[in-house]
Amino acid sequence: MQLNNISRLIEIQEAKVVGIGCGIADEIHIYVEAETYEQSCPCCKSTRTNRNGKDGYRKVRHLPIAGKKCLLIAPKTRLKCKSCGATYAYEYAFVSGKQRHTKAYKVHLYGWQSVQQ
């Protein structure tokens, strides 16, 4: 199966799978990147931004696959607004800010009908 089909299979939005690996015994690591790094500035809402490097990688727990723990590993990309000069981190659609679990995993874990943004 090709990697671009896997992102649809595991239902992550606005991200593409770039690799798959194995962690410890019962872990699957899925490496993802944003499809586009264009995101409006949270301060001035301008879309004129520059990528300002990476601050490492973010591990986010996702739905289990074949009974194994699944971790999405995404780069923590920094963006800088050309208009106001503010720097901020890229926010992925499948996870809320500063959370360690995807929105889909929270629904699975807690049985919530809707996940608050």
C-alpha positions in Angstrom: 0.0 0.0 0.0 1.3 3.4 -0.9 2.0 6.0 1.8 -0.5 8.5 0.5 -3.3 5.9 0.9 -2.3 5.3 4.6 -3.1 8.9 5.6 -6.7 8.3 4.4 -6.8 4.9 6.0 -5.9 6.2 9.5 -8.0 9.3 8.9 -5.7 12.2 9.5 -6.5 15.6 7.9 -4.1 18.0 6.2 -1.1 15.7 6.7 0.7 13.1 4.6 2.5 10.0 5.7 6.2 10.0 4.8 7.4 6.9 6.6 6.5 4.0 8.9 8.7 2.4 11.5 8.5 0.2 14.6 9.1 1.4 18.1 9.4 -1.0 21.0 7.5 -4.4 20.9 3.9 -3.1 20.6 4.4 0.3 18.9 4.0 1.5 15.4 5.5 4.8 14.5 4.0 6.7 11.6 6.0 9.8 10.4 3.8 12.6 9.1 4.3 16.0 7.6 2.0 18.8 6.8 0.7 18.9 3.2 1.2 22.7 3.2 2.8 24.9 5.8 0.6 27.9 5.0 -1.3 29.0 8.1 -2.5 32.4 9.0 -0.8 34.3 11.8 -2.7 34.0 15.1 -1.9 37.7 15.9 -2.7 39.6 12.7 -4.3 36.9 10.6 -1.9 37.5 7.7 -1.1 34.6 5.4 2.4 36.0 4.6 4.7 33.7 6.6 8.1 32.2 6.4 9.1 28.7 7.7 11.5 29.4 10.6 13.0 25.9 11.1 12.1 22.9 13.3 12.2 22.4 17.0 12.3 18.6 16.9 9.4 16.2 16.6 6.1 15.8 18.3 4.8 12.4 19.3 1.0 12.1 19.3 -0.9 9.0 20.3 -3.4 7.8 17.6 -5.9 5.0 17.3 -4.5 1.5 17.7 -3.6 -0.5 14.6 -4.0 -4.3 14.7 -3.9 -4.1 18.5 -0.7 -2.2 18.6 -0.1 1.3 20.1 0.2 3.9 17.2 2.2 7.1 17.5 2.2 9.8 14.9 5.5 11.6 14.8 5.2 15.1 13.3 7.8 17.9 13.0 7.3 20.9 15.3 7.7 23.5 12.5 8.1 27.2 13.5 6.6 29.9 11.3 7.3 33.6 11.3 4.8 36.3 10.1 6.2 38.7 7.6 3.7 41.4 8.6 3.9 41.6 12.4 7.0 39.5 13.1 5.3 37.0 15.5 6.6 33.5 15.6 4.4 30.5 16.3 4.2 26.7 15.8 2.3 25.1 13.0 -0.9 23.6 14.3 -2.0 20.2 12.8 -5.8 19.6 12.2 -5.8 16.2 13.8 -4.6 17.3 17.2 -5.4 20.3 19.5 -2.6 22.5 20.7 -0.3 21.1 23.3 -2.2 17.7 23.4 -0.6 14.3 23.3 -3.6 12.5 21.8 -5.3 12.9 18.5 -8.9 14.0 18.4 -10.0 10.6 17.0 -8.1 8.8 19.9 -10.0 10.9 22.4 -13.3 9.9 20.9 -12.2 6.3 20.9 -10.9 6.4 24.5 -13.7 8.4 26.2 -16.6 7.6 23.8 -17.3 11.3 23.3 -19.8 12.2 20.6 -18.0 15.4 19.7 -14.6 16.6 20.5 -14.3 20.2 21.7 -11.9 22.3 19.7 
